[in-house]
Amino acid sequence: MLSYVIVGSGYRAEYFGRVARTYPDLFRALFLCRSPEKARLMTRHTGIDSVISGEEALAFRPDLALIAVDRG
């Protein structure tokens, strides 16, 4: 099983969340958001856990990070 952290909370990030939700035997995902409000919204909207700190994301022990944020 591949574990990954999704950095971001926009439509690109949601795409990677849908992949994990569609194939739970293959993927395990976690969102890393910048605010508690956005993290709660992403978890409620996608059903995938969300965190707001890098330490929490690393505690998830991901195999990789998917960066889904604007260039700025």
C-alpha positions in Angstrom: 0.0 0.0 0.0 1.3 3.4 -1.0 0.9 6.2 1.6 1.0 9.9 0.6 0.4 13.3 2.0 -1.5 15.8 -0.2 -0.2 19.3 0.4 -3.1 21.7 -0.5 -6.8 21.9 -0.4 -8.0 23.0 -3.8 -9.4 21.1 -6.8 -6.0 19.5 -7.6 -5.6 18.2 -4.1 -9.2 16.8 -4.1 -8.3 14.8 -7.3 -5.6 13.0 -5.4 -7.9 12.5 -2.5 -10.5 10.9 -4.8 -7.9 8.4 -6.1 -7.2 7.3 -2.5 -10.8 7.0 -1.7 -11.6 5.1 -4.8 -8.8 2.6 -4.3 -8.5 2.1 -0.5 -6.7 -1.2 -0.9 -3.9 0.5 -2.9 -3.6 4.0 -1.4 -3.7 5.7 2.0 -3.8 9.5 2.0 -3.7 12.5 4.3 -4.3 16.2 3.6 -1.9 18.8 4.9 -3.8 22.1 5.0 -2.7 25.6 6.2 -5.6 26.3 8.5 -7.8 24.3 10.9 -10.9 25.5 9.1 -9.7 24.3 5.8 -8.6 21.0 7.3 -12.0 20.4 8.8 -13.7 21.3 5.5 -11.5 18.9 3.5 -12.1 16.0 5.9 -15.8 16.6 5.9 -15.9 17.0 2.1 -13.6 14.0 1.2 -13.7 11.7 4.2 -9.9 11.7 4.3 -8.1 12.9 7.5 -6.5 16.3 7.4 -3.8 17.9 9.5 -2.2 21.4 9.7 1.3 20.8 10.8 4.3 19.2 9.1 5.1 17.1 12.2 1.6 15.5 12.1 2.0 14.8 8.4 5.4 13.1 9.0 3.9 11.1 11.8 1.6 9.6 9.1 4.8 8.1 7.6 4.1 8.8 4.0 6.0 7.3 1.1 5.7 10.5 -0.8 4.2 14.0 -0.8 2.0 15.4 -3.6 2.2 19.2 -3.8 -1.0 20.6 -5.1 -0.8 24.3 -4.4 -0.5 27.5 -6.5 3.0 28.5 -7.5 2.8 31.6 -5.3 
